[in-house]
Amino acid sequence: MNQIYLHKLLKYRLWLLLLVLSITAQSYAQLGFCTGNSGDPIFMETFGTGSTTQLPTGTTSYTYNSMAPDDGFYNVSSNTNWFGWHDIVDHTPNDANGRMLVINADFTSGEFYRTTINGLCENTTYEFSSWMINLLPTSRCGGIGIPINVKFEIWDNTDTNLLASGDTGNINGTSSPNWQQYALVFQSLPSQTSVILKMLNNGVGGCGNDLALDDIVFKSCGDTIKIEDTSNMNIVSLCEDELPYSTTLTATPDFTIFSSHFYQWQESTDGVNWIDILGETSNSYTTSPINNTTFFRVKVAEAVVNVNNDSCNSSSEIYEMRVIPLPNAPISNGDLMICENDTTPLSVTVPADVNVNWYDATTAGNLLLANNTSFNPSISGIYYAEAETIEGGCLSASRTVLQIDYFKIPEVTDESISFCENTSITLQANPTDPSAVTSYLWNNGNTAEQIEVSSPGTYSVVVSNSSCSVTKTIILSQIDNPIIESTISDGSNIIISTSNTGDFLYSIDGITFQSNPTFFNIEGGQYTIYVKHQDCAEIITTQHIHFYIPKFFTPNGDTINDTFNLKGIEFYSFSEVSIFDRYGKLLKNAVNTPFSWNGTFNNALLPTGDYWYVVIIDNQKFTGHVTLKR
């Protein structure tokens, strides 16, 4: 294989050198497809199926090789697994083990294929087409393989008059197989019923210019012809209740191919098999009354003699008169008796190609909802479902009746409430209309309208009437009692502290309460401290000995601070108070007894000044001085 490749590469380089030295200019006609309507194929060459075979004598000047075709050779094969080519199957669709013509270009350019096409019509435009592929991958021949370039020629049956020609131009190699179709349009001559197709190689052999071709087709070519009714439509959908139906159809050619037009109208029940409509040969046709789906088209030829020759005429676009059967009324999925809070809709069943519209009357009435198989009305009542075909908008002869009844549900209101610690509370279902309620069911199993509870939590009750029920939820939270953490004396003030928080009230007499936990300028003594939540009755108490040492006293007889009085000291288990002057002289001493000093010593008034004290209470010792002011 490598030797063959090198041989081809050397020949290609020789060809390239000759091409550069000879530089010739050529002009090629342009290929093209029929721009109008094409008829059915009147000739098709697929090269058959099965094992390799030869072409008929006279078809090619190339030599047949049942194996790998070298330069100047051909094969009619179902594969191309040679020379590192793309290994492909033929182009013909659904062609099991189908064959194609494989050509390895000769070193001399020129004709490599010819065939005669018979059964043509005179003065008729035709389209020739063929599929071709460059077999050489881009990776071969150093990436500079010779492209394929083919000329198509159509000659008269005498092989003396060239009717049309065109060149493909260079078709370069590709990384993956790529079949391409090429076409040439020509017109037969007067009195001409056959032509000769020729294919020529514009290039020469070497490393490249290796091709396969398949599916050579000849078919008539005519104008694009539209068929429209009086509403400028090419299709009409008719409901059964609109039949019979008739309209006038008009054929309009675009004059791209034909200069004159001759017509024959046809009809069909399936759009495949057609019959001529006797006597209808003008460009317009008024249909007979139609009761079933019917297709219409018109055959068109440039000469009257060719109208009924399918090898010569072309067909228009198809006009369809489509009959849509009336749909059956929707199938009810049942009436409904449901509670007000139930969102289950009325529903019906219809085929996939049918919509449903909902109304409030058996006929006419108001459209409530369109294009939906279910409907959720807001109030009880009777409703009507009508079927409508998606195509054509055909309506069912009757509407399906459905009824929905909504039962009233009990009305309740959820609550969030609180209660005081160490108490109980009554929870109530409390429906808006208790007379309509038939049962209650609490989540603790109780069936009364109200229950008494003493624990916080979430409680629910199902409230029911004869048909419906609703659930009420009550979130119950506890108001905690205050927890007294401490009571302290700060000078003449009493300060109360709690270990928890809340809207607490405070008192030192059990009568008058305040929100401030500090009591100011309170005489010494033993007090009962009272604390409660403002919304609760339970009172928490504790005892507090309020004791403080005054900083001065004024024994002037005005009854205000006349004595150095240590109120509250008597409530301690042990107490001792000693008073000294600044020289350390003991002026007064008292043990385990209420203490009060009027600023005298041995019944004599002492002068203004500071006097020192030592106070011992329950193993605590306090020292300091108090000021006597006269």
C-alpha positions, 0 to 999 in steps of 0.5 A: 500500500505504501508503494502504491501511495508513493507511486501516486504521489510521484505522478501527482507531482509530475502532473502539478509540474506540467500544470504549472508549465502549461497554465491554461485558462478554462471557463465553466458553466454554472450548475444549478437546481430547478427553481420551480416544482420538479416532477417525479423521477423519470430516470434513476441510476443507483448502480444496483445492489450486491456484488461488484459488476461492470458497466454496460458496454459503451458507458465508459472508456475506463477499464473495469477492475473488480478489486482496487481500481488504479488510475484509469480504472473503475469499479461498481462496488458497495465499498471503497476500502482501498488506497487509504480512501474514505471507506463508505457505503453508497448514497442511495437511502435504504439500499442494502449492500448498494453499489456506487460507481468508483472512479480513479482518474486517468492521467489524461483528462476527458470523458469517463461516463456516458448514458442515454436517457429516453422517454423525454418530451420535446420542448420540456425543461428537465433537471439532471442531478447526481451525488458525488464524493471526494474519496481522498481524506485531507491527511493523504498525499501530504495534504495536497491531494488532487481535487476532483473536478467534473464537467456534466454535459447534456447532448442531443440524441445525435451527439452533435448539439450540446444542450447544457453543461456545467462544472463542479469546480474543485471538490477538495478532500475532507477529513470525513466523508461528505456526499454532495449533490450537483444538478444541471437544468436543460431544455429538450429540443423540438421533436427530441425524446432522448438525450446523452449524459456525459461526465468528464474529468477536468483534472488528471490522475495522480495522488488524488482525483478519486471519486464515487458517484451515485443516484443519477436522476432526471426529472421534469422541471416546471414553475412553482405553482400555488393553489389558493381558494377565495380566501387566499388559503392553501388549506381549509379545515371544515367541521362536519356540520359545515358540510357539504362545502365548495370553493373556487381554487386558482392555480398561479404559476411564477413563470420562472420556467414555463412561458405558457401553461396548460392545466389538468386538475386532479383530486385525491382522497389520500394525497398520494393517488390522484385522478384527473377531474374530467374537463377541468383544464383551466387555471381555476376550478370550482369544486363540487360539494365536498363531504369528506377530506379531499386533496386537489392539485393541478398538472401543468405543462408548457405544451398541451400535448404534454399535460397528461405525460408525467415525463413532461409535466410538473405538479402544483402544490397541494390544496387540502380540504380537511374534514374534522369530525365533531368531537364527542361531549367531554366525559364527566369525572363526576360531580363534587360535594366538598368543603369550602377549603377543598381545592378539588376541581370539576374535571372531564376527560377528552382525547389529546386533540380536543380542548375543553371550554367551561360555560354557565349554560347548556347553550350560549352563556358566558365562557368561564374558562377556556382550554382546560380539562378542569375547572375550579369554580368559586361558588356552588352551582351547575357548570357545562363543559364543551369539547372543541377540536384543536384543529378547526375549532369544531364543537361538540353537539352538546355540553356535559353537565357537572355540579359542585356543592360547597359545604360551609366549614366551621369558622375558628381563629387560631390563638397565642395566649399565656397563663401564669405559673402554678395556675391552670387556664381554660382553652376554648374552641370558640367557633363563630357559630357553635350551633352548627358544630357537631363535634370537637376533638382536642389533640389530648383526646378531649371532646369538649368545647373547652378544656382546662390545662396547666402546662404550656405547649401547642394545643389543637382542636378539630371542629366539625359539622355534619360535613366539614371540619377545621383545625384550630391551633392554640399556642400556650406559653407560661408566664414565669413567677419572679425568682428573687436572687438577692436583696441588698441594702445600699446606704438607706436604699434597698435593691432587689434583684431577680434571676429571671426577667419579666414585667415584675412589680416590687413592694416592701409593704405588700400593698404598694407595688412599683416597677422599680426594684430599688426603694430609696431612703428606707429606715432600717429594720426588718422588711418582707420583700414582695415581688410578682408579675404584673399580670399574675396574682401570685406573690413571691416573698423574702425577708430582708434586714435593712441595716445601715450606719448614718454618717451624721446626726443633729441633736437639736430637738427638731425630731429630725436626725436627733439621734445616732440611731442604728435601726434594725441592729436588734434583728441580728443574733449578735450585736455590739456597738461602741462609741469613742471620742477622738482620744479613744475614750469610750462614750457608750457601749451596747450589746444585743439591744437596740441602739440609739445615742443622743450625743451626751456623756454622763448627761452632758452635751458633747461638742460638735465633732467626729466620733468613732464607732465600732459595730459588730454584727454576726461576726462582721466588724464595721468601723468609722466615724459619725459627725455630731452637728449642733 
